[in-house]
Amino acid sequence: MGKSLNGERILITREATKAGEMAEKVTKLGGSPIVVPMIEINFDESPENQTIIERLSDFSWVLITSANGVHGFFQLLNKHHIQLPQALNIGVVGKKTEGILETYGYTASFVPETFDALTMTDEFFFRYKRDKPVLLIRGNLSRPTLPKKLQEAQIPFETLEVYETMYSTESKAVLNQVLPTINYITFTSPSTVDAFIALAKYVPDKAAYICIGRTTEEKAQELGVPNLYTSTPYTTDAMLDLIVKIANERKINHE
């Protein structure tokens, strides 16, 4: 990933189970990772979920837009001892989500070139055959992009919420304690932005805010977050590459 971060303090806001890997990479780059999770993920199921997964053969595609969606979906299937029909196609957003899917023994039939839900819908239209409905695997705070696009294209679909995203309220005190010392704040989903705005006493205008993709950037813009940067491609590695680039450009400008 190139040059060193020279001790820059990077706030990692993603849920605790995923923060460790990113923190290790920041350390290897010479930065100082500050892990303060903004969200928690709960995989408790709602009663209506079982009725949907018992009729998976009614669907031609399952579309999953996050790693948490993959985990929640397969935990639900395993709990009720249900196998995926062989004819059921799976579409996922992003290589990381695809990799999680493969750990459950399945291969994605479709991964969009750009890792966001908007591109997924645009590219999916060319693959969909109007024979059976689509099943969307979602969380309670998932963005409405995919359902709206499917409605516009008159593609029949149902939704299955397999996880709940909650604000990590116990992080509030720590967050506000470290905020004045942070150089870069990372957002890996729209929900991390929502939670940050809800839990932070103020939004530092001297920090740079690094978003993982368009939907996360749009949420940050909507909430008035300043100094926004968005990585390409939409991965945590690309986010760190971008931070290194910004940090070194700033260093050169101050020399």
C-alpha positions in Angstrom: 0.0 0.0 0.0 2.9 2.3 -0.4 4.2 4.9 2.1 3.7 5.0 5.8 0.9 6.7 7.7 3.4 8.2 10.1 1.4 7.7 13.3 -1.9 9.2 11.9 -4.8 8.2 14.1 -7.5 6.3 12.2 -10.9 5.8 13.7 -12.5 2.5 12.8 -16.2 2.6 13.3 -17.3 -0.8 11.9 -18.7 -3.5 14.2 -16.3 -5.2 16.6 -16.2 -8.6 14.8 -14.8 -7.0 11.6 -12.7 -4.2 13.1 -9.6 -6.3 14.0 -8.5 -7.0 10.5 -8.7 -3.4 9.5 -6.9 -2.3 12.6 -4.0 -4.7 11.9 -3.6 -3.2 8.4 -3.5 0.3 9.8 -0.8 -0.7 12.3 1.3 -2.3 9.5 1.0 0.9 7.5 2.5 2.8 10.5 -0.8 4.3 11.6 -2.5 4.2 15.0 -5.9 2.4 14.8 -8.6 3.6 17.2 -11.4 1.0 17.3 -14.7 2.4 18.5 -17.6 0.3 17.0 -20.6 2.4 16.0 -22.9 -0.5 15.4 -23.8 -4.0 16.6 -25.3 -6.8 14.5 -28.0 -9.1 15.9 -29.0 -12.3 14.0 -32.1 -13.1 16.0 -34.8 -14.1 13.5 -38.4 -12.9 13.3 -41.2 -15.6 13.2 -42.1 -14.9 9.5 -38.6 -15.8 8.3 -39.2 -19.5 8.5 -42.3 -19.3 6.2 -40.2 -17.6 3.5 -37.2 -20.0 3.6 -39.5 -23.0 3.5 -40.5 -22.0 -0.1 -37.2 -21.0 -1.6 -38.1 -22.9 -4.7 -40.6 -20.1 -5.5 -37.7 -17.8 -6.3 -35.2 -17.7 -9.2 -32.6 -15.5 -7.5 -31.4 -14.6 -4.1 -29.6 -11.1 -3.9 -27.4 -10.4 -0.9 -25.7 -7.0 -0.5 -23.5 -7.6 2.6 -21.4 -10.1 4.4 -23.8 -9.9 7.4 -26.6 -10.8 5.0 -24.7 -13.9 3.9 -24.1 -14.9 7.6 -27.7 -14.2 8.6 -29.2 -16.1 5.7 -27.1 -19.2 6.1 -27.5 -19.2 9.9 -31.3 -19.2 9.3 -31.0 -22.1 6.7 -28.8 -24.1 9.0 -31.1 -23.5 12.0 -34.1 -24.9 10.1 -32.1 -27.6 8.2 -33.0 -26.2 4.8 -30.9 -26.7 1.7 -30.8 -24.2 -1.2 -32.6 -25.5 -4.3 -30.0 -26.3 -7.0 -31.8 -24.0 -9.6 -31.6 -21.0 -7.3 -29.1 -18.4 -8.4 -27.2 -16.2 -5.9 -26.1 -12.6 -6.6 -23.8 -10.7 -4.2 -22.2 -7.3 -3.9 -18.4 -7.3 -3.6 -15.5 -9.7 -3.5 -15.5 -9.9 0.3 -19.2 -10.9 0.4 -18.5 -13.4 -2.4 -15.7 -14.8 -0.3 -18.0 -15.2 2.7 -20.5 -17.0 0.5 -17.9 -19.5 -0.6 -17.1 -20.4 3.1 -20.7 -21.8 3.2 -19.9 -23.9 0.1 -21.7 -21.8 -2.6 -20.5 -19.8 -5.6 -22.1 -16.6 -6.7 -23.8 -16.6 -10.1 -23.4 -12.8 -10.3 -21.1 -10.2 -8.8 -21.4 -6.6 -10.2 -18.4 -4.9 -11.5 -18.8 -2.0 -9.0 -19.5 -3.1 -5.5 -22.7 -1.3 -4.7 -26.4 -2.0 -4.8 -27.1 0.6 -7.6 -24.7 -1.1 -10.0 -26.0 -4.4 -8.9 -29.5 -3.6 -10.0 -28.4 -2.0 -13.3 -26.4 -5.1 -14.3 -28.9 -7.6 -12.8 -31.6 -6.5 -15.2 -29.7 -8.1 -18.1 -29.5 -11.4 -16.3 -33.0 -11.7 -14.9 -35.5 -13.9 -16.8 -39.1 -13.2 -15.8 -40.0 -16.7 -14.6 -39.9 -16.4 -10.8 -39.6 -13.6 -8.2 -36.4 -12.5 -6.6 -35.6 -12.8 -2.9 -33.7 -9.9 -1.3 -31.7 -10.7 1.8 -31.5 -7.5 4.0 -31.0 -6.0 7.4 -33.4 -3.7 9.2 -31.5 -0.6 8.1 -30.6 -1.7 4.6 -30.9 1.1 2.0 -34.1 1.2 -0.3 -32.0 1.3 -3.5 -32.5 -2.3 -4.6 -36.2 -2.6 -3.8 -36.9 0.7 -5.6 -35.0 -0.3 -8.7 -36.8 -3.7 -8.8 -40.1 -2.0 -8.5 -39.3 0.4 -11.3 -38.4 -2.5 -13.5 -41.6 -4.4 -12.5 -39.5 -7.3 -11.3 -41.5 -9.2 -8.6 -39.6 -9.7 -5.3 -39.9 -10.4 -1.6 -37.6 -9.3 1.2 -36.1 -11.4 4.0 -34.6 -9.5 7.0 -31.9 -11.7 8.5 -30.1 -9.3 10.8 -30.7 -6.2 12.8 -28.2 -3.3 13.0 -28.2 -1.4 16.3 -26.3 1.6 17.5 -23.5 0.7 19.9 -24.5 3.1 22.6 -21.8 1.9 25.0 -19.3 3.3 22.6 -20.6 6.9 23.0 -18.3 7.9 25.9 -15.2 6.5 24.3 -16.0 8.0 20.9 -16.4 11.6 22.3 -13.2 11.2 24.4 -11.1 10.3 21.4 -12.7 12.5 18.7 -10.4 15.5 19.2 -7.3 13.4 18.5 -8.5 11.7 15.3 -7.1 12.4 11.9 -9.2 10.1 9.7 -12.7 8.6 10.3 -13.7 5.6 8.3 -17.3 4.7 7.4 -17.8 1.2 6.0 -21.6 1.4 5.6 -24.4 4.0 5.7 -25.4 2.6 9.2 -22.0 3.5 10.6 -22.6 7.1 9.4 -26.0 7.2 11.0 -24.7 5.8 14.3 -21.7 8.2 14.3 -23.9 11.2 13.9 -26.3 9.9 16.6 -23.5 9.2 19.1 -21.0 12.0 18.5 -21.4 15.2 20.4 -20.0 17.1 17.4 -18.6 16.4 13.9 -14.9 17.4 13.8 -14.2 19.6 10.8 -10.5 19.0 10.7 -10.7 15.2 10.3 -11.0 13.6 6.9 -13.9 11.2 6.4 -13.3 8.1 4.3 -16.3 6.3 2.8 -16.3 2.8 1.3 -18.7 3.5 -1.6 -21.3 5.6 -3.1 -24.2 4.7 -0.9 -22.1 5.4 2.2 -20.9 8.7 0.8 -24.5 9.7 -0.1 -25.6 9.1 3.5 -22.6 11.1 4.8 -23.5 14.0 2.4 -27.1 13.8 3.5 -26.1 14.2 7.1 -23.7 17.1 6.5 -20.4 15.3 7.1 -17.5 17.5 5.8 -14.2 16.6 4.1 -15.5 13.4 2.3 -13.4 11.0 0.3 -14.6 7.8 -1.3 -12.4 4.8 -2.1 -12.3 3.0 -5.5 -12.8 0.1 -5.6 -15.2 -0.1 -2.7 -13.0 -2.2 -0.3 -11.3 -1.5 3.1 -7.9 -2.0 1.4 -8.8 0.8 -1.0 -9.9 2.9 1.9 -6.5 2.5 3.5 -4.7 3.2 0.2 -6.7 6.4 0.0 -5.8 7.4 3.5 -2.1 6.8 2.8 -2.4 8.9 -0.4 -4.1 11.8 1.4 -1.7 11.6 4.4 1.4 11.8 2.2 0.0 14.6 0.0 -0.7 16.6 3.2 2.8 15.9 4.5 4.4 17.1 1.2 2.2 20.3 1.3 3.4 21.1 4.8 7.1 20.6 4.1 
